[in-house]
């Protein structure tokens, strides 16, 4: 089988740098032979013999496989571009990713700020419940003192619903009513309360001047708890928290077994509502 060769013509002049041929295969010996330039005009023939010897043409036979074994540098650049096409788009993707992350962080900060403001400026108001109602200086009792007003002792339970805020209650007023008729008045005590806690407080009310309603008189005289009466307790007091102070109105409508019974927990039903002013 014949070995295919390619012929390359190279012109060598005195001004050109020397040629460095590529390495040949181990079993190949290239053949070089000089070929003189064709005759030129008379001006060229007058040159020196040294210049005519240096200006020669060489025919080099190189295997075709050796010529195409190493691709030109521009081919490598093109191949690199096709191999990594995303490198040209990476700056845009990075900028888009940074913008998305910045937007998410900004939204999260706004959400946390709104949540903190909601907790600080919109805290939950305390809730109240009546535990017991006890009559003091019962006129139907043997221990009744003459010319002494009837008194009412009401036990309350106050609950602070805020998990991280303390409550500070100021002095206020309390009123006990029966069907809109005032039957007792007193003061709301001053005290503090820890966050997320319950506390029992005691209210002392004194009966108003004048005769009591007939139903109240019968309930006071009943020691067996059969004369049920429905009463209303109104409380008004200032409440202080971290950043604000409000006036609180509490209205509790409740039913007791009887005012004359000496037993505890005589409250049969109740409903308390708290309003802020």
Backbone as a ProteinNet text record, in pm:
[ID]
protein_1_A
[PRIMARY]
XXXXXXXXXXXXXXXXXXXXXXXXXXXXXXXXXXXXXXXXXXXXXXXXXXXXXXXXXXXXXXXXXXXXXXXXXXXXXXXXXXXXXXXXXXXXXXXXXXXXXXXXXXXXXXXXXXXXXXXXXXXXXXXXXXXXXXXXXXXXXXXXXXXXXXXXXXXXXXXXXXXXXXXXXXXXXXXXXXXXXXXXXXXXXXXXXXXXXXXXXXXXXXXXXXXXXXXXXXXXXXXXXXXXXXXXXXXXXXXXXXXXXXXXXXXXXXXXXXXXXXXXXXXXXXXXXXXXX
[TERTIARY]
85.9	0	87.9	63.4	147.4	118.9	221.6	210.9	186.7	77.6	37.7	114.1	164.7	240.1	181.4	203	161.6	285.5	274.2	387.8	361.5	456.2	444.1	562.7	532.3	637.6	666.1	793.6	835.8	944	929.7	1030.5	1113.2	1240.3	1331.1	1417.5	1419.5	1500.8	1591.2	1678.1	1773.2	1705.4	1589.4	1521.7	1430.9	1388.6	1294.2	1368	1304.1	1367.7	1378.3	1468.4	1486.1	1362.6	1333	1216.8	1245.6	1144	1154.5	1049.7	1081.8	978.5	928.3	805.6	745.2	814.8	812	878.8	810	887.8	837.5	818.7	744.2	726.8	859.9	866.3	995	1050.2	970	1017.6	1019.5	1007.8	1000.3	1121.2	1185.3	1299.6	1261.8	1241.2	1202.1	1315.1	1275.8	1373.5	1374.1	1488	1501.7	1595	1557.6	1651.2	1632	1739.6	1729.1	1686	1614.4	1572.4	1601.1	1678.6	1714	1596.8	1598.1	1495.7	1509.6	1399.5	1412.6	1485.9	1535.3	1614.1	1530.6	1593	1523.3	1584.9	1547.7	1597.5	1745.7	1804.5	1948.3	1993.1	1907.2	1945.4	1967	1886.7	1899.5	2023.5	2060.1	2177.5	2304.9	2308.7	2430.3	2456.9	2362.7	2384.9	2500.4	2538.5	2651.6	2609.6	2706.2	2679.3	2622.5	2659.7	2609.5	2461.1	2409.7	2266.2	2189.8	2244.5	2173.7	2167.2	2271.3	2268.8	2165.3	2151.3	2058.2	1914	1886.8	1750.5	1721.3	1677.3	1649.7	1512.2	1458.6	1328.1	1347.2	1280.3	1290.1	1154.7	1154.2	1032	1038.9	941.3	940.8	821.8	843.9	737.3	705.1	582.3	538	411.8	400	276.8	153.1	46.4	-79.6	-132.2	-111.4	-158	-86.9	38.5	113.2	66	21.6	-22.6	-148.4	-243.8	-371.4	-375.7	-263.8	-265.6	-287.3	-240.6	-255.3	-341.7	-461.8	-548.3	-491.7	-527.3	-479.4	-537.8	-477	-524.2	-666.1	-704.8	-840.2	-947.5	-916.3	-1013.3	-1036.6	-931.8	-946.2	-1034.1	-1019.6	-1102.6	-1249.5	-1278.1	-1417.2	-1475.3	-1395.3	-1443.3	-1470.5	-1387.8	-1410.1	-1538.9	-1569.8	-1694.1	-1815.9	-1812.2	-1925.7	-1934.2	-1819.2	-1818.4	-1875.2	-1851.4	-1900.4	-1980.6	-2101	-2179.3	-2237.3	-2245.5	-2310.6	-2221.8	-2090.9	-2002.1	-2039.3	-2095.8	-2136.6	-2263.3	-2343.8	-2469.2	-2457.1	-2344	-2330.9	-2342.6	-2286.9	-2306.8	-2452.8	-2533.3	-2675.8	-2744.9	-2713.1	-2775.7	-2735.4	-2610.1	-2566.3	-2639.3	-2654.5	-2725.9	-2871.7	-2934.6	-3073.6	-3087.1	-2993.2	-2997.5	-2978.3	-2887.2	-2866.3	-2991	-3056.7	-3178.5	-3289.2	-3302.1	-3405.3	-3376.9	-3251	-3215.3	-3239.7	-3203.3	-3226.4	-3374.9	-3455.9	-3600.7	-3658.2	-3614.7	-3665.2	-3625.8	-3500.6	-3456.2	-3534.1	-3558.4	-3634.3	-3776.3	-3842.4	-3978.7	-3979.8	-3879.1	-3872.4	-3854.4	-3771	-3750.6	-3879.2	-3951.2	-4078.2	-4176.8	-4182.7	-4273.5	-4239.9	-4109	-4068.6	-4099.8	-4079.5	-4109.1	-4258.1	-4340.7	-4485.9	-4529.2	-4472.1	-4507.6	-4468.7	-4348	-4304.9	-4393.7	-4427.9	-4516.5	-4655.2	-4701.3	-4832.9	-4832.4	-4722.7	-4715	-4705.4	-4626.7	-4603.7	-4724.6	-4783.7	-4889.8	-5030.5	-5044.3	-5174.9	-5169.2	-5134.3	-5130.6	-5271.8	-5281.5	-5410.6	-5445.6	-5572.9	-5619.6	-5638.3	-5629.2	-5647.7	-5793.5	-5811.3	-5945.8	-5973.7	-6102.1	-6142.8	-6254.1	-6259.4	-6367.3	-6394.3	-6522.6	-6563.7	-6558.8	-6490.9	-6474	-6581.2	-6607	-6700.9	-6753.7	-6875.7	-6937.8	-6979.9	-6933.2	-6960.6	-7018.8	-7123.9	-7191	-7129.5	-7101	-7045.2	-7151.1	-7160.7	-7256.2	-7399	-7431.7	-7566.2	-7667	-7769	-7867.1	-7949.2	-7955.2	-8030.6	-7944.4	-7819.7	-7729.8	-7728.7	-7697.5	-7689	-7568.8	-7470.9	-7351.2	-7367.2	-7487.4	-7509.5	-7495	-7421.3	-7403.3	-7498.2	-7566.4	-7662.1	-7589.4	-7661.7	-7608.6	-7480.4	-7471.1	-7356	-7408.2	-7344.1	-7387.1	-7346.5	-7425.2	-7393	-7274.6	-7186.8	-7070.3	-7069	-7000.4	-6987.3	-6838.3	-6796.9	-6660.4	-6667.6	-6600.1	-6602.9	-6460.1	-6441	-6309.4	-6304.1	-6197.5	-6177.9	-6049	-6045.8	-5923.9	-5891	-5769.7	-5723.8	-5614	-5624.8	-5527.2	-5462.1	-5329.4	-5252.3	-5220.8	-5275.1	-5259.9	-5132.2	-5061.7	-4941.2	-4823.2	-4756.8	-4649.1	-4521.4	-4502.1	-4375.8	-4395.6	-4512.7	-4539.1	-4606.4	-4559.1	-4618.9	-4731.6	-4824.9	-4935.8	-4923.1	-4956.5	-4956.3	-5094.1	-5169.9	-5305.7	-5301.6	-5373.9	-5382.3	-5510.5	-5520.1	-5640.3	-5760.2	-5873.8	-5994.6	-6119	-6232.7	-6362.6	-6439.4	-6521.4	-6607.1	-6748.9	-6843.7	-6985.2	-7059.7	-7147.4	-7230.5	-7374.6	-7438	-7572.7	-7665.9	-7792.6	-7899.3	-8010.2	-8025.6	-8124.1	-8107.9	-7982.9	-7952.5	-7953	-7989.7	-7993.5	-7862.6	-7798.3	-7669	-7690.4	-7627.6	-7642.2	-7508.8	-7397.8	-7268.4	-7162.3	-7066.3	-6954.3	-6825.7	-6715.9	-6586.4	-6471.8	-6349.8	-6229.9	-6163.7	-6101.8	-6021.5	-5877.5	-5813.1	-5678.9	-5569.8	-5459.3	-5342.2	-5248.7	-5204.6	-5113.2	-5047.1	-4943	-4871.7	-4888.6	-4869.2	-4888.5	-4784	-4723.2	-4621.8	-4685.7	-4601.1	-4648.4	-4698	-4806.1	-4864.3	-4886.8	-4963.4	-4990.2	-5132.1	-5178.7	-5310.4	-5291.9	-5379.7	-5369.6	-5508.4	-5527	-5654.5	-5649.9	-5756.7	-5768	-5900.3	-5903.5	-6020.6	-6078.2	-6208.9	-6280.1	-6370.9	-6368.8	-6456.6	-6547.9	-6679.4	-6779.1	-6873.7	-6919.8	-7012.1	-7147.3	-7256.4	-7390.7	-7422.9	-7503.5	-7542.4	-7646.5	-7662.1	-7764.1	-7902.8	-7994.7	-8131.2	-8165.8	-8291.3	-8340.8	-8295.1	-8271.2	-8231.1	-8354.2	-8339.4	-8451.5	-8503.2	-8629.3	-8693.3	-8625.3	-8590.9	-8525.7	-8390.5	-8319.4	-8190	-8211.3	-8315	-8344.9	-8377.1	-8454.8	-8489.2	-8366.7	-8280.6	-8160.5	-8063.7	-8059.9	-7973.6	-8026.6	-8156.4	-8215.2	-8216.2	-8186.1	-8187.3	-8048.9	-8044.3	-7918.4	-7901.9	-8003.7	-7998.2	-7958.7	-7948.6	-7905.8	-8013.1	-8137.6	-8247	-8293.1	-8260	-8300.6	-8190.5	-8197.2	-8095.1	-8118.4	-8010.7	-8019.6	-7909.3	-7941.4	-7843.8	-7793.5	-7661.6	-7598.1	-7501.6	-7461.6	-7362.6	-7253.8	-7130.4	-7015	-6941.5	-6925.1	-6853.8	-6725.1	-6618.2	-6487.1	-6424.2	-6361	-6293.1	-6158.8	-6048.3	-5913.6	-5814.5	-5699.8	-5595.3	-5505.8	-5460.9	-5372	-5249.5	-5130.7	-5005.8	-4930.2	-4875.8	-4787.6	-4656.1	-4580.1	-4447.8	-4451.6	-4526.9	-4522.3	-4651.8	-4753.6	-4876.5	-4953	-5044.6	-5130.8	-5273.7	-5365	-5504	-5595.2	-5718.4	-5822.1	-5908	-5927.2	-5997	-6133.5	-6234.8	-6369.5	-6405.1	-6444.1	-6481.2	-6623.5	-6706.3	-6844.2	-6864.3	-6902.9	-6928	-7074.1	-7148.4	-7285.1	-7281.9	-7330.5	-7319	-7443.1	-7461	-7573.1	-7518.2	-7574.7	-7533.3	-7650.1	-7613.9	-7718.4	-7802.3	-7737.4	-7802.3	-7694.2	-7728.9	-7631.4	-7618.1	-7714.8	-7710.2	-7640.3	-7611.8	-7546.2	-7400	-7352.1	-7214.5	-7113.8	-7159.7	-7067.5	-6989.6	-6877.4	-6793.1	-6834.6	-6781.2	-6809.6	-6960.5	-7026	-7170.6	-7209.8	-7112.5	-7139.8	-7184.8	-7305	-7361.2	-7322.8	-7321.4	-7285.2	-7234.8	-7160	-7104.6	-7056.1	-7045.6	-6990.2	-6926.4	-6794.6	-6720.1	-6666.8	-6675.7	-6628.2	-6538.3	-6423.1	-6324.2	-6316.7	-6323.6	-6316.3	-6204	-6139.8	-6030.2	-6076.5	-6037.5	-6071.1	-5942.7
-120.8	0	123.5	214.6	330.8	430.6	497.4	599.8	734.7	799.1	926.4	1038.7	1131.4	1245.4	1373.1	1480.6	1613.3	1692.9	1782.2	1864.4	2007.3	2067.3	2205.4	2281.2	2397.1	2479.6	2592.5	2609.5	2711.8	2794.7	2925.4	3016.4	3068.4	3051.9	3097.1	3207.6	3316.7	3432.4	3467.4	3557.9	3598.6	3671.6	3737.2	3815.1	3731.3	3609.7	3526.6	3448	3417	3336.8	3194.1	3116.5	2977.1	2896.6	2797.9	2711.4	2602.7	2570.4	2461.5	2359.5	2258.3	2160.4	2082.9	2034.3	1955.3	1819.7	1758.5	1628.2	1524.7	1435.9	1330.9	1202.7	1110	979.9	908.9	810.7	743.6	674.1	615.4	534.9	612.3	745.2	823.3	914.9	912.3	998.2	1089.2	1218.2	1306.8	1324.7	1348.7	1365.5	1512.2	1575.8	1715.7	1723.4	1804.4	1829.8	1972.7	2041.6	2181.6	2193.9	2298.3	2327.1	2474.9	2510.3	2651.9	2729.7	2862.6	2950.9	2962.5	2986.1	3012.8	3143.4	3158.8	3277.4	3402.4	3509.9	3637.2	3738.6	3862.2	3968.8	3995.7	4076.7	4102.5	4162.6	4245.3	4308.3	4205.8	4096.2	3993.3	3909	3886.9	3806.1	3872.8	4005.5	4076.2	4062.4	4001.4	3988.6	3894.7	3893.2	3808.8	3664.3	3578.2	3434.8	3389.3	3458	3419.9	3441.1	3554.3	3581.3	3484.3	3444.6	3350.2	3213	3178.7	3047.4	3046.5	3161.5	3166.6	3168	3220.7	3225.6	3096.9	2997.2	2867.3	2819.4	2726.5	2667.8	2523.8	2485	2349.1	2281.8	2159.5	2079.6	1978.1	1984.5	1897.7	1805	1677.6	1577.8	1536.1	1567.3	1537.6	1453.1	1347.3	1265	1348.2	1313.3	1386.6	1371.4	1252.4	1231.6	1324.5	1356.5	1444.9	1588.6	1627	1765.3	1794.1	1701	1724.9	1668	1624.6	1568.3	1675.6	1795.9	1906	2014.1	2042.6	2144.8	2283.1	2376.4	2513.7	2575.4	2678.1	2738	2793	2847.8	2903.7	2797	2671	2562.8	2536	2544.5	2523.2	2631	2754.4	2863.2	2840.4	2798	2772.7	2656.9	2550.4	2435.5	2473.7	2560.3	2603.2	2683.5	2761.7	2839.5	2748.7	2646.9	2553.5	2464.5	2439.7	2353.8	2424.8	2549.3	2626.6	2746.5	2724.4	2839.6	2922.2	2864.1	2938.2	3044.9	3043	3142.2	3283.8	3299.5	3434.1	3480.5	3385	3421.1	3424.8	3376.5	3370	3505.4	3614	3743	3782	3759.9	3793.7	3708.5	3578.5	3491.4	3530.8	3567.3	3609.7	3735.9	3830.8	3954.3	3925.1	3835.1	3799	3728.5	3637.7	3567.4	3663.6	3758.2	3858.6	3943.7	3979.5	4059.7	3982	3851.9	3770.3	3756.7	3730.3	3716.5	3847.3	3958.8	4089	4114.2	4079.3	4099.5	4012.2	3886.2	3796.4	3847.3	3891.7	3944.2	4070.3	4155.1	4278.5	4247.5	4153.1	4114.5	4054.2	3971.2	3910.4	4016.6	4116.2	4224	4303.7	4329.9	4402	4319.9	4188.3	4103.9	4101.6	4091.3	4091.5	4226	4333.5	4466	4482.3	4439.4	4449.4	4363	4242.3	4155.9	4216.8	4276.9	4339.8	4458.7	4540.2	4653.9	4607.1	4496.9	4445	4399.8	4335.9	4289.6	4407.3	4510.1	4622.6	4714.1	4747.2	4847.1	4786.5	4656.1	4591.8	4470.6	4492.9	4379.6	4336.4	4217.9	4166.7	4222.9	4255.6	4308.4	4192.3	4219.3	4111.1	4065.1	3943.6	3887.6	3867.6	3877.7	3867.3	3764.2	3705	3612.4	3623.5	3610.3	3620.7	3481.7	3474.4	3346.3	3327	3430.1	3415.4	3552.7	3553.5	3674.9	3643.8	3725.3	3702.8	3830.6	3814.1	3927.7	3954.5	4080.3	4121.8	4202.2	4176.9	4246.4	4222.3	4093	4051.9	4097.5	4174	4221.9	4108.7	3994.6	3881	3791.5	3828	3748.2	3803	3715.5	3757.2	3847.3	3844.8	3928.4	4063.6	4095.6	4222.2	4338.8	4439.3	4560.4	4667.2	4728.1	4831.3	4954.8	5026.7	5149.6	5123.1	5005.3	4966	4919.9	4967.6	4932.5	4788.8	4731.4	4597.5	4608.7	4511.8	4509.8	4384.4	4394.6	4281.7	4258.6	4137.1	4098.1	4008.6	4054.9	3982.3	3940.3	3812.4	3758.9	3749.6	3806.7	3807.6	3734.3	3687.2	3630.4	3708.3	3769.4	3847.3	3769.1	3759.1	3684.1	3776.2	3778.4	3852.7	3759	3788.2	3700.7	3726.6	3835.3	3869	3787.1	3719.1	3628.2	3701.3	3826.7	3896.6	4037.2	4067.5	4202.7	4195.5	4277.8	4287.8	4389.8	4370.3	4463	4534.6	4661.8	4742.1	4807.1	4767.2	4815.7	4930.9	5039.7	5154.2	5153.5	5247.3	5258.7	5296.2	5231.6	5258	5248.7	5237.4	5235.1	5109.8	5061.2	4944.7	4976.7	4918.3	4940.1	4807.9	4777.9	4657.6	4700.8	4642.1	4682.9	4561.9	4591.8	4493.3	4557.3	4507	4561.2	4712	4756.5	4897.9	4979.8	4918.7	4991.1	4966.7	5075.1	5064	5016.9	4903.3	4849.9	4846.1	4880.4	4881.8	4950.3	5015.1	5082.9	5053.8	5064.2	5039.7	5086.9	5045.9	5085.7	4962.9	4988.4	4883.7	4899.3	4793.8	4807.6	4822.6	4876.4	4891.8	4772	4710.7	4595.6	4573.3	4493.5	4456.2	4307.4	4271.4	4132.3	4094.2	3977.2	3927.8	3882	3866.1	3820.9	3676.6	3652.2	3517.7	3454.8	3523.7	3474.5	3513.9	3448.5	3478.1	3520.6	3608.9	3659.5	3684.6	3646.8	3669.5	3801.1	3876.5	4005.2	4007.8	4089.4	4099.7	4241	4248	4375.5	4387.2	4504	4532.5	4647.5	4618.7	4719.2	4742.6	4866.2	4905.2	4937	4893.4	4916.6	5065.5	5104.1	5243.8	5277.4	5408	5453.3	5427.9	5400.9	5378.1	5230.7	5203	5065.5	4985.2	4856.1	4764.8	4712.4	4671.8	4610.7	4486.4	4457.2	4346.8	4212.7	4190.1	4063.4	4049.3	4157.7	4151.7	4119.8	4180.3	4152.4	4004.6	3947	3805.5	3716.6	3753.1	3673.5	3681	3799	3811.8	3725.6	3717.4	3636.5	3487.7	3444.6	3302.5	3242.3	3146.3	3080.4	2946.1	2902.2	2772.5	2784.2	2903.6	2923	2899.3	2928.2	2907.7	3037	3150.6	3279.5	3332.6	3289.6	3331.3	3475.7	3547.4	3684.7	3707.2	3793.2	3828.3	3968.9	3983.6	4110.7	4150.6	4277.8	4330.9	4401.5	4370.8	4435.4	4514.7	4646	4733.3	4781.6	4775.2	4818	4912.3	5017.3	5116.8	5149.4	5129.1	5149.2	5170.1	5236.8	5253.8	5130	5100	4986.3	5034.9	5003.6	5045.3	4922.4	4938.6	4837	4903.7	4841.8	4893.4	5033.5	5050	5175.2	5254.1	5205.1	5281.2	5258.1	5348.8	5341.1	5367.3	5279.6	5289.1	5279.4	5326.5	5312	5191.8	5103	4977	4981.1	4939.1	4920.5	4772.9	4715.7	4574.3	4565.1	4485.5	4461.8	4311.8	4266.2	4124.1	4106	4030.9	3993.6	3850.5	3831.1	3699.3	3669.9	3542.1	3495.8	3419.3	3450.9	3382.5	3302.4	3198	3115.4	3196.9	3264.6	3358.1	3437.2	3558.5	3642.3	3606.4	3535.6	3500.1	3368.1	3287.8	3159.2	3181.6	3103.3	3120.1	3039	2956	2871.5	2949.9	2889.7	2951.4	2904.1	2974.1	2940.2	2937.2	3043.8	3050.8	3115.6	3134.8	3192.8	3081.7	3095.3	2992	3011.3	3134	3163.9	3307.7	3337	3471.9	3495.6	3623.5	3666	3803	3811.5	3936.1	3985.4	4116.1	4179.5	4296.6	4306.8	4411.4	4504.4	4634.7	4736.6	4834.1	4888.2	4984.2	5120.6	5222.7	5361.7	5440.7
0	0	0	-86.1	-99.2	12.1	54.7	158.5	95	136.8	77.7	144.6	59	109.6	52.2	123.8	76.7	46.4	-51.9	-92.2	-52.4	20.8	67.1	11.8	-44.7	-102.9	-6.5	25.6	120.8	57.3	53.6	-0.1	114	104	210	155.6	217.7	180.4	294.4	268.4	373	485.2	456.5	562.5	646.9	601.3	677.3	783.7	897	1002	955.4	1011.8	969.8	1000.1	915.6	933.1	1034.1	1113.2	1210.9	1176	1105.7	1065.7	1184.7	1177	1283.2	1292.4	1411.6	1426	1339.3	1280.4	1192.6	1269.5	1216.3	1281.5	1294.3	1386.1	1412.4	1287.8	1205.9	1091.3	960.4	969.9	846.1	834.6	720.7	692.2	576.8	601.7	492.6	393.3	272.7	164.1	124.7	125	87.5	-35.1	-125.2	-235	-281.3	-313.1	-355	-499.3	-523.9	-661.3	-684.9	-782.7	-805.8	-859.4	-827.5	-880.5	-1031.8	-1100.1	-1243.5	-1268.6	-1387	-1422.3	-1411	-1365.9	-1350.9	-1446.6	-1427.7	-1515.5	-1492	-1574.6	-1567.8	-1438.4	-1372.7	-1246.4	-1137.9	-1140.9	-1039.2	-1063.6	-1190.7	-1221.7	-1176.2	-1159.9	-1117.7	-968.4	-894.8	-749.7	-721.7	-602.5	-563.7	-558.6	-567.6	-566.2	-432	-323.3	-189.6	-179	-229.9	-223.7	-309.3	-424.6	-510.2	-447	-369.2	-301.8	-190.4	-114	-2.1	-49.2	-168.8	-219.1	-293.7	-228.3	-286.3	-244.4	-314	-286.5	-243.9	-134.4	-82.5	-92	-135.3	-140.7	-28.1	63.4	182.3	171.3	181.3	179.2	323	365.5	501	493.3	572.1	567.8	597	530.4	549.6	691.5	753.2	889.7	987.2	960.6	1048.7	1037.7	919.4	899.8	980.7	980.5	1048.3	1190.1	1243.2	1378.1	1483.9	1461.3	1558.2	1495.3	1552.1	1491.6	1515.1	1431.5	1450.8	1578.7	1636.8	1762.8	1755.3	1638.7	1629.8	1646.5	1605.3	1625.7	1774.7	1853.1	1997.5	2060.8	2013.9	2068.6	2036.8	1910.9	1871.8	1951.1	1968.5	2046.1	2190.8	2247	2385.7	2398.7	2298.7	2303	2299.5	2215.4	2208.7	2333	2394.6	2512.9	2635.3	2651.4	2766.3	2718	2665.2	2616.7	2729.2	2851.3	2959.8	3019.3	2984.7	3043.1	3003.3	2884.3	2841.8	2912	2962	3026.8	3179	3234.4	3379.7	3448.6	3396.7	3466.1	3478.9	3374.9	3384.3	3488.7	3492.5	3591.1	3732.5	3751.1	3884.3	3928.6	3836.4	3872.5	3905.4	3827.9	3855.1	3989.6	4020.3	4148.8	4265.1	4250.8	4356.4	4376.7	4266.9	4278.7	4349.4	4318.1	4383.4	4532.6	4568.6	4710.1	4784.3	4723.7	4788	4809.9	4711.6	4725.1	4836.6	4844.8	4949.6	5088.4	5103.2	5232.6	5269.3	5171.3	5196.9	5243.1	5175.5	5214.8	5354.4	5386.1	5519.1	5627.7	5601.3	5699	5720	5611.8	5625.9	5708	5683.7	5760.8	5908.2	5939.8	6080.8	6146.2	6073.9	6130.2	6157.4	6063.2	6083.1	6200.8	6212	6324.3	6457.7	6464.4	6589.3	6625.2	6525.7	6552.9	6596.1	6537.6	6577.4	6722.8	6764.1	6903	6999.1	6959.4	7050	7057.2	6943.2	6940.9	6945.3	6928.6	6937.3	7031.4	7157	7250.9	7290	7344	7386.7	7524.6	7541.9	7669.4	7766.9	7894.8	7992.4	7996.9	8042	8058.5	8207	8243	8383	8396.8	8514.6	8549.5	8699.2	8735.3	8875.8	8938.7	9051.8	9120.6	9227.3	9307.9	9418.4	9460.1	9513.4	9568.6	9711.9	9805.1	9946.8	10007.9	10091.9	10155.4	10292	10319.5	10449.5	10525.1	10655.7	10744.9	10696.8	10689.8	10648.7	10753.1	10714.3	10813.7	10873.9	10809.5	10862.2	10949.8	10969.1	11052.2	11193.6	11289.3	11429.7	11455	11363.5	11378.9	11310	11268	11199.3	11295.4	11251.8	11330	11279.4	11373.2	11336.7	11285.2	11199	11138.7	11057.2	11002.8	10918.7	10784.3	10680.4	10545.4	10512	10425.1	10375.2	10277.7	10284.1	10195.4	10108.6	9996.1	9904.2	9877.7	9892.8	9856.9	9732.7	9627.9	9500.4	9467.1	9446.9	9406.6	9254.1	9199.3	9053.7	9017.6	8894.2	8837.3	8711.4	8709.4	8593.9	8522.8	8390.7	8311.1	8208	8210.3	8110.7	7993.7	7876.5	7760.2	7681	7711.2	7636.3	7687.8	7595.4	7635.3	7674.8	7627.8	7654.6	7710	7758.8	7808	7943.8	8034.5	8166.7	8166.6	8258.3	8274.7	8408.3	8405.2	8527.4	8540.9	8643.9	8666.5	8765.8	8731.3	8820.3	8900.7	8994.8	9077.3	8990.5	9018.2	8941.3	9026.4	8959.9	9028.3	8987.1	9079.8	9054.9	9100.2	9027	9057	9040.5	9138.8	9132.9	9108.4	9006.4	8966.1	8961.3	8988.7	8973.3	8890.3	8765.2	8671.7	8654.1	8642	8622.6	8749.8	8862.2	8989.1	9062.9	9108.1	9175.7	9319.1	9351.8	9487.8	9562.8	9496.5	9565.6	9482	9548.3	9481.8	9558.3	9488.7	9552.7	9463.3	9498.7	9424.9	9363.4	9250.2	9186.5	9233.7	9285.5	9343.9	9238.1	9280.3	9194.4	9214.7	9104	9113.2	8976.9	8978.7	8857.3	8829.3	8703.3	8662.5	8558.6	8579.1	8485.9	8355.1	8255.1	8124.4	8131.9	8059.6	8048.2	8186	8267.9	8403.6	8445.1	8550.1	8608.8	8753.8	8798.6	8935.2	8991.1	9118.2	9186.4	9262.1	9248.3	9318.5	9394	9497.3	9583.4	9573.6	9547.4	9541.9	9663.2	9725.7	9840	9802	9802.7	9765.5	9883.3	9894.5	9999.6	9937	10002.5	9948.9	9949.8	9854.4	9843.3	9948.7	9972.4	10066	10008.9	10093.6	10050	10056.5	10033.8	10041.3	9921.2	9945.5	9839.3	9765.8	9642.3	9569.4	9641.8	9619.2	9688.9	9657.7	9531.1	9495.4	9564.6	9582.3	9650.9	9797.9	9858.7	10000.1	10019.7	9929	9940.8	9918.8	9826.9	9802.7	9920.2	9986.1	10103.5	10218.4	10230.6	10338.4	10308.8	10188.6	10153.5	10181.4	10272	10305.3	10234.1	10161.3	10094	9947.1	9894.8	9757.4	9654.2	9688.5	9594.5	9528.3	9585.8	9530.8	9438.2	9313.3	9217.9	9173.8	9162.1	9112.5	9008.4	8911.9	8807.2	8833	8841.5	8873.3	8761.9	8769.1	8673.1	8751.7	8715.3	8776.7	8669.7	8695.6	8603.2	8668.7	8592.2	8641.7	8540.3	8591.2	8509	8573.9	8496.8	8553.8	8439.7	8468.5	8366.1	8360.4	8240.5	8217.7	8140.2	8193.8	8130.6	8081.3	7957.1	7900.6	7861.6	7772.5	7740.7	7681.9	7574.2	7498.8	7502.4	7570.5	7573.2	7701.8	7729.7	7847	7801.6	7840.6	7799.5	7921.4	7900.7	8003.3	7965.9	8061.8	8038	8107.1	8033.2	8088.6	8080.7	8193.9	8200.3	8253.5	8185.2	8228.1	8239.2	8358.9	8383.2	8424.3	8348.1	8383.2	8436	8559.7	8621.4	8705.9	8734.4	8815.1	8934.8	9053.8	9176.7	9232.5	9310.5	9371	9467.4	9559.6	9650.9	9721.1	9762.6	9831	9978.4	10033.8	10175.7	10202.6	10102.1	10125.7	10160.8	10256.4	10304.1	10224.3	10132.7	10056.6	9952.5	9908.5	9806.2	9666.9	9565.8	9426.1	9400.1	9445.6	9426.8	9293.9	9204.7	9073.4	8979.6	8927.2	8840.9	8694.2	8646.7	8508	8500.9	8396.2	8382.2	8239.7	8207.1	8078.3	8098	8075.3	8094.8	7960.7	7941.3	7817.9	7852.6	7783.8	7809.6	7690.1	7715.8	7611.6	7643.6	7535.8	7550.4	7503.8	7577.8	7541.2	7521.7
[MASK]
+++++++++++++++++++++++++++++++++++++++++++++++++++++++++++++++++++++++++++++++++++++++++++++++++++++++++++++++++++++++++++++++++++++++++++++++++++++++++++++++++++++++++++++++++++++++++++++++++++++++++++++++++++++++++++++++++++++++++++++++++++++++++++++++++++++++++++++++++++++

